[in-house]
């Protein structure tokens, strides 16, 4: 009974802190997602100490709620991107993803080797720098209302491919850390991931129109919402089962249902669920931030250099991949792919748990994750706002009649 009471009280604090901090940051014209992450840091063990990740039983509940939150975030993001839209930017997204994996990996790998660490440690650090936390960037685009822009579609498409490539890199590095690589497993993961995405993109679009009448047939209250939730959770479970991130399945589910979004008003039906659940993901991320990294002065130099390489790796790699869009759009894509978020933390924790990397290297990775996660939203929001404000001003000027 005491655990239930504590869980409800903690959820109250987390939700209230997220909304208060989000409101503050909205008022100073910054993305509310930063306020939500900082709310978690304030509640966490290093400032007010109100919620501790070490309390495994209760904190596991919050992590599950956070996972559901990010699934809803990526699902609603997918609802704004139709399959045809993604295919139009498919080639660009692929180049962004591939170069956005190669550059950061080798930057992290070479930096760690030059710091006199072994090859396994270097590969784990490289792997931690590879994957992008799409949840951060997706939230910024959602807050600015430009999920239907070409840049957003390129980044979100690249993030899906990025996750798959990051999974393969992690599989190889983990195999090396254990002293063996299962090429069969790597091949199976690749085929499963490719088959899953290919089926949904090519076949899913055709099937969804045949399934559409079911949305009107169901007599359950708010039937379209119920069916959409079932589809979202189902594909999230399938993605997790084949060793892809659940958020990839959620995103793909949203993208397939985007064909029916306007007809059944799916986005508006999910608004309340989004506003309730999504903040928990960012608060939990903030709670897990190890602030003790910032006071280990002997590691600060190495942490700053690695962070610089992490930023440059995505800016250069992803920017080059998107250069065909123009340098301004390419720079937005590069910045949008910078945040590592929970993905980098997961890779680092796997390496630490296996004994493949030292606690010092783990702290350096956490520092890099914190900085890239917190820096990206305000910079990205400012770049996008400036770009779209100028675009609107230009459109207004073109509408002004010229007296002859």
C-alpha positions as CSV (number, residue, x, y, z in Angstrom):
1,X,0.0,0.0,0.0
2,X,2.9,2.3,0.8
3,X,4.5,1.7,-2.6
4,X,1.2,2.6,-4.4
5,X,0.9,5.8,-2.4
6,X,4.5,6.7,-3.1
7,X,4.1,6.0,-6.9
8,X,1.1,8.2,-7.1
9,X,2.8,11.0,-5.2
10,X,5.9,10.7,-7.3
11,X,3.8,10.8,-10.5
12,X,2.1,13.9,-9.2
13,X,5.4,15.6,-8.6
14,X,6.8,14.6,-12.0
15,X,3.8,15.8,-14.0
16,X,3.5,19.0,-12.0
17,X,7.3,19.8,-12.3
18,X,7.2,19.0,-16.0
19,X,4.3,21.3,-16.7
20,X,5.6,24.1,-14.5
21,X,9.1,24.0,-16.0
22,X,7.7,23.6,-19.5
23,X,5.5,26.7,-18.9
24,X,8.6,28.7,-17.8
25,X,10.6,27.8,-20.8
26,X,7.6,28.5,-23.2
27,X,7.4,32.0,-21.7
28,X,11.1,32.7,-22.3
29,X,10.6,31.4,-25.9
30,X,12.5,28.1,-25.5
31,X,11.3,24.6,-26.2
32,X,9.3,23.2,-23.3
33,X,11.2,19.9,-23.6
34,X,14.2,21.5,-22.0
35,X,12.1,22.4,-19.0
36,X,10.8,18.9,-18.7
37,X,14.4,17.4,-18.8
38,X,15.5,19.9,-16.2
39,X,12.4,19.1,-14.1
40,X,13.7,15.5,-13.9
41,X,17.2,16.7,-13.0
42,X,15.7,18.8,-10.1
43,X,13.7,15.9,-8.8
44,X,16.6,13.4,-9.2
45,X,19.1,12.2,-6.6
46,X,21.7,15.0,-7.2
47,X,19.6,18.1,-6.4
48,X,16.4,17.6,-4.3
49,X,16.7,13.8,-4.1
50,X,12.9,13.3,-4.3
51,X,13.1,10.4,-6.8
52,X,15.9,7.9,-6.9
53,X,16.6,5.5,-9.9
54,X,18.2,3.2,-7.3
55,X,14.7,2.4,-5.9
56,X,14.4,-0.3,-8.5
57,X,10.8,-1.5,-7.9
58,X,9.1,1.9,-8.0
59,X,11.4,3.5,-10.6
60,X,10.7,0.6,-13.0
61,X,7.1,1.8,-13.0
62,X,8.2,5.3,-14.1
63,X,10.5,3.8,-16.8
64,X,7.6,1.8,-18.2
65,X,5.4,4.9,-18.2
66,X,8.2,6.9,-19.9
67,X,8.6,4.2,-22.6
68,X,4.8,4.4,-23.3
69,X,5.2,8.2,-23.5
70,X,7.9,8.0,-26.1
71,X,5.9,5.5,-28.1
72,X,3.0,7.9,-28.2
73,X,5.4,10.7,-29.1
74,X,6.8,8.8,-32.1
75,X,3.3,7.4,-33.1
76,X,1.8,10.9,-33.2
77,X,4.9,12.1,-35.1
78,X,4.4,9.4,-37.7
79,X,0.7,10.5,-38.1
80,X,2.0,13.6,-39.8
81,X,4.2,11.8,-42.3
82,X,2.6,9.8,-45.2
83,X,4.5,7.0,-46.8
84,X,4.7,8.9,-50.1
85,X,6.2,11.8,-48.3
86,X,8.9,9.6,-46.8
87,X,9.7,7.9,-50.1
88,X,10.2,11.3,-51.7
89,X,13.0,12.0,-49.2
90,X,14.1,8.4,-48.9
91,X,17.4,8.8,-50.8
92,X,18.3,11.9,-48.8
93,X,17.3,10.3,-45.5
94,X,19.4,7.2,-46.3
95,X,22.5,9.3,-47.0
96,X,22.0,11.4,-43.9
97,X,21.7,8.2,-41.8
98,X,24.7,6.4,-43.3
99,X,27.1,9.4,-43.1
100,X,25.6,10.3,-39.7
101,X,26.7,6.9,-38.4
102,X,30.2,6.7,-40.1
103,X,31.5,10.1,-39.0
104,X,30.6,10.0,-35.3
105,X,31.7,6.4,-35.0
106,X,35.2,7.0,-36.3
107,X,35.5,10.3,-34.4
108,X,34.7,8.5,-31.1
109,X,36.8,5.4,-32.0
110,X,39.9,7.5,-33.0
111,X,39.6,9.8,-30.0
112,X,39.4,6.9,-27.5
113,X,42.4,5.2,-29.1
114,X,44.5,8.3,-29.0
115,X,43.6,8.6,-25.3
116,X,45.4,5.3,-24.9
117,X,42.4,3.0,-24.4
118,X,42.0,-0.4,-26.0
119,X,40.2,-1.2,-29.2
120,X,37.1,-2.6,-27.5
121,X,36.7,0.5,-25.4
122,X,37.2,2.6,-28.5
123,X,34.5,0.7,-30.4
124,X,32.0,1.1,-27.5
125,X,32.6,4.9,-27.4
126,X,32.1,5.0,-31.1
127,X,28.9,3.1,-30.9
128,X,27.6,5.4,-28.1
129,X,28.0,8.3,-30.5
130,X,26.2,6.8,-33.4
131,X,22.4,6.7,-32.7
132,X,20.2,9.9,-32.6
133,X,17.5,10.3,-30.0
134,X,14.7,11.1,-32.4
135,X,12.3,11.9,-29.5
136,X,14.1,15.2,-28.7
137,X,14.0,16.5,-32.3
138,X,10.5,15.2,-32.9
139,X,9.3,17.1,-29.9
140,X,10.9,20.3,-31.1
141,X,9.2,19.9,-34.5
142,X,5.9,19.1,-32.9
143,X,6.1,22.1,-30.6
144,X,6.8,24.4,-33.6
145,X,4.1,22.8,-35.7
146,X,6.3,21.9,-38.7
147,X,6.2,18.1,-38.7
148,X,5.0,18.2,-42.3
149,X,8.1,20.2,-43.5
150,X,10.6,18.6,-45.8
151,X,13.4,18.9,-43.2
152,X,11.4,17.2,-40.6
153,X,10.6,14.3,-42.9
154,X,14.3,13.9,-43.8
155,X,15.4,13.8,-40.2
156,X,12.6,11.5,-39.1
157,X,13.2,9.2,-42.0
158,X,17.0,9.2,-41.3
159,X,16.3,8.5,-37.6
160,X,14.5,5.3,-38.5
161,X,17.4,4.1,-40.7
162,X,19.9,5.4,-38.1
163,X,18.3,3.2,-35.4
164,X,18.7,0.1,-37.6
165,X,22.3,0.9,-38.4
166,X,23.0,1.7,-34.7
167,X,21.5,-1.6,-33.8
168,X,23.9,-3.4,-36.1
169,X,26.9,-1.5,-34.8
170,X,25.9,-2.3,-31.2
171,X,25.5,-6.0,-32.1
172,X,29.0,-6.1,-33.6
173,X,30.6,-4.2,-30.7
174,X,28.8,-6.3,-28.1
175,X,29.9,-9.4,-29.8
176,X,33.5,-8.2,-29.7
177,X,33.1,-7.3,-26.0
178,X,32.1,-10.8,-25.3
179,X,35.0,-12.1,-27.4
180,X,32.8,-13.4,-30.3
181,X,30.7,-12.1,-33.1
182,X,27.6,-14.0,-34.3
183,X,27.5,-13.1,-38.0
184,X,24.4,-15.2,-38.3
185,X,22.6,-13.1,-35.7
186,X,23.8,-9.9,-37.4
187,X,22.4,-11.1,-40.7
188,X,19.1,-12.2,-39.2
189,X,18.7,-8.8,-37.4
190,X,19.4,-7.0,-40.7
191,X,16.9,-9.1,-42.7
192,X,14.2,-8.8,-40.0
193,X,14.6,-5.1,-39.8
194,X,14.6,-4.6,-43.5
195,X,11.6,-6.9,-44.0
196,X,9.6,-5.2,-41.3
197,X,10.1,-1.7,-42.7
198,X,9.7,-2.7,-46.3
199,X,6.4,-4.5,-45.6
200,X,5.0,-1.5,-43.8
201,X,6.1,1.0,-46.3
202,X,5.1,-0.9,-49.5
203,X,2.4,-3.3,-48.4
204,X,1.0,-1.4,-45.4
205,X,-0.1,1.6,-47.4
206,X,-2.2,-0.7,-49.7
207,X,-3.7,-2.7,-46.8
208,X,-4.7,0.3,-44.7
209,X,-7.3,1.4,-47.3
210,X,-8.9,-2.1,-47.1
211,X,-8.9,-1.9,-43.3
212,X,-10.3,1.7,-43.2
213,X,-14.0,0.6,-43.3
214,X,-13.4,-1.2,-39.9
215,X,-12.9,2.3,-38.3
216,X,-16.5,3.1,-39.1
217,X,-17.9,-0.4,-38.4
218,X,-16.7,-0.5,-34.8
219,X,-19.4,0.6,-32.3
220,X,-17.1,1.0,-29.4
221,X,-17.0,4.6,-28.0
222,X,-14.1,6.5,-29.8
223,X,-13.6,3.4,-32.0
224,X,-10.9,4.9,-34.4
225,X,-8.8,5.9,-31.3
226,X,-9.1,2.4,-29.8
227,X,-8.0,0.7,-33.1
228,X,-5.2,3.1,-33.6
229,X,-3.8,2.4,-30.1
230,X,-4.0,-1.3,-30.7
231,X,-2.1,-0.9,-34.0
232,X,0.5,1.3,-32.4
233,X,1.1,-1.1,-29.4
234,X,1.0,-4.1,-31.7
235,X,3.7,-2.8,-34.1
236,X,5.8,-1.6,-31.1
237,X,5.7,-5.1,-29.7
238,X,6.7,-6.6,-33.0
239,X,9.6,-4.2,-33.4
240,X,10.8,-5.0,-29.9
241,X,10.5,-8.7,-30.6
242,X,12.8,-8.6,-33.6
243,X,15.3,-6.6,-31.6
244,X,14.4,-3.2,-33.1
245,X,13.5,-0.3,-30.8
246,X,9.8,-0.2,-29.9
247,X,9.7,3.4,-31.0
248,X,10.5,2.4,-34.6
249,X,7.4,0.2,-34.6
250,X,5.4,3.1,-33.1
251,X,6.7,5.5,-35.7
252,X,5.9,3.1,-38.6
253,X,2.4,2.5,-37.2
254,X,1.7,6.3,-37.2
255,X,3.1,6.7,-40.7
256,X,0.9,3.9,-42.1
257,X,-2.2,5.4,-40.4
258,X,-1.2,8.9,-41.7
259,X,-3.2,7.9,-44.8
260,X,-6.4,8.0,-42.5
261,X,-5.3,10.8,-40.2
262,X,-7.4,13.6,-41.7
263,X,-10.5,11.4,-42.4
264,X,-10.7,10.1,-38.8
265,X,-9.0,13.1,-37.0
266,X,-6.5,10.7,-35.3
267,X,-4.1,13.5,-34.3
268,X,-6.7,15.4,-32.4
269,X,-7.9,12.2,-30.7
270,X,-4.4,11.6,-29.4
271,X,-3.8,15.1,-28.1
272,X,-4.8,14.5,-24.5
273,X,-2.9,11.2,-24.3
274,X,0.1,13.0,-25.7
275,X,0.0,15.9,-23.2
276,X,-0.3,13.5,-20.3
277,X,2.2,10.7,-21.2
278,X,5.0,12.3,-23.2
279,X,6.4,14.6,-20.5
280,X,7.1,11.5,-18.3
281,X,9.6,10.4,-20.9
282,X,11.7,13.6,-20.7
283,X,11.4,13.8,-16.9
284,X,12.6,10.3,-16.4
285,X,15.5,11.0,-18.8
286,X,16.4,14.0,-16.6
287,X,16.2,11.9,-13.4
288,X,18.7,9.4,-14.7
289,X,21.3,12.1,-15.5
290,X,24.4,11.6,-13.4
291,X,25.3,15.2,-12.4
292,X,28.4,14.0,-10.5
293,X,30.1,13.9,-13.9
294,X,30.2,17.7,-13.9
295,X,32.4,17.9,-10.8
296,X,35.0,15.3,-11.9
297,X,37.4,18.0,-13.1
298,X,40.0,15.5,-14.3
299,X,37.5,14.2,-16.8
300,X,36.1,17.5,-18.0
301,X,38.8,18.1,-20.7
302,X,38.3,14.7,-22.3
303,X,34.5,15.0,-21.9
304,X,34.4,18.4,-23.7
305,X,36.6,17.1,-26.5
306,X,34.4,14.0,-27.0
307,X,31.3,16.2,-26.9
308,X,32.8,18.4,-29.6
309,X,33.5,15.4,-31.8
310,X,30.0,14.1,-31.2
311,X,28.5,17.3,-32.4
312,X,30.9,17.7,-35.4
313,X,30.3,14.1,-36.4
314,X,26.6,14.6,-36.9
315,X,26.9,18.1,-38.3
316,X,29.4,17.0,-40.9
317,X,28.0,13.6,-41.7
318,X,24.3,14.4,-41.7
319,X,24.9,17.9,-43.2
320,X,26.8,16.3,-46.1
321,X,24.1,13.7,-46.6
322,X,21.4,16.5,-46.8
323,X,23.6,19.0,-48.8
324,X,21.3,18.5,-51.9
325,X,18.6,20.4,-50.0
326,X,20.7,23.5,-49.8
327,X,23.2,24.5,-47.1
328,X,20.6,26.1,-44.8
329,X,18.4,23.0,-44.7
330,X,21.4,20.8,-44.5
331,X,22.6,22.7,-41.4
332,X,19.1,22.2,-39.8
333,X,19.3,18.5,-40.5
334,X,22.8,18.3,-39.0
335,X,21.7,20.0,-35.8
336,X,18.5,18.0,-35.6
337,X,20.5,14.7,-35.6
338,X,22.9,15.8,-32.8
339,X,21.0,14.7,-29.6
340,X,22.0,11.3,-28.3
341,X,19.5,11.2,-25.4
342,X,18.7,7.8,-23.9
343,X,20.3,5.9,-26.8
344,X,23.8,6.9,-25.9
345,X,23.1,6.1,-22.2
346,X,21.9,2.6,-23.0
347,X,25.0,1.8,-25.1
348,X,27.3,3.1,-22.4
349,X,25.5,1.2,-19.7
350,X,25.8,-2.0,-21.7
351,X,29.5,-1.5,-22.0
352,X,29.9,-0.7,-18.3
353,X,27.8,-3.7,-17.3
354,X,30.0,-6.0,-19.5
355,X,33.1,-4.5,-18.1
356,X,34.1,-3.5,-21.6
357,X,34.5,0.2,-20.7
358,X,35.8,1.9,-17.5
359,X,33.6,4.0,-15.1
360,X,35.6,7.1,-16.3
361,X,34.7,6.5,-19.9
362,X,31.1,5.9,-18.9
363,X,31.1,9.3,-17.2
364,X,32.5,10.9,-20.2
365,X,29.8,9.4,-22.4
366,X,27.1,10.6,-20.0
367,X,28.5,14.1,-20.1
368,X,28.4,14.0,-23.9
369,X,24.8,12.8,-23.9
370,X,23.7,15.5,-21.4
371,X,25.3,18.3,-23.4
372,X,24.1,17.2,-26.8
373,X,20.6,16.6,-25.5
374,X,20.3,20.0,-23.8
375,X,22.0,22.1,-26.4
376,X,20.0,20.9,-29.4
377,X,16.4,22.0,-28.7
378,X,17.1,25.8,-28.2
379,X,19.5,25.9,-31.2
380,X,17.3,23.9,-33.4
381,X,14.2,25.9,-32.5
382,X,16.0,29.2,-33.2
383,X,17.3,28.0,-36.6
384,X,13.9,26.8,-37.6
385,X,12.0,29.8,-36.3
386,X,14.3,32.1,-38.2
387,X,14.0,30.1,-41.4
388,X,10.2,29.9,-41.3
389,X,9.8,33.6,-40.2
390,X,11.8,34.7,-43.2
391,X,9.8,32.4,-45.5
392,X,6.5,33.8,-44.3
393,X,7.8,37.4,-44.7
394,X,8.8,36.6,-48.3
395,X,5.4,35.1,-49.0
396,X,3.7,38.2,-47.7
397,X,5.9,40.5,-49.8
398,X,5.0,38.4,-52.9
399,X,1.3,38.9,-52.1
400,X,1.5,42.7,-52.0
401,X,0.1,44.0,-55.3
402,X,2.3,46.2,-57.5
403,X,0.7,49.4,-58.9
404,X,1.3,49.7,-62.6
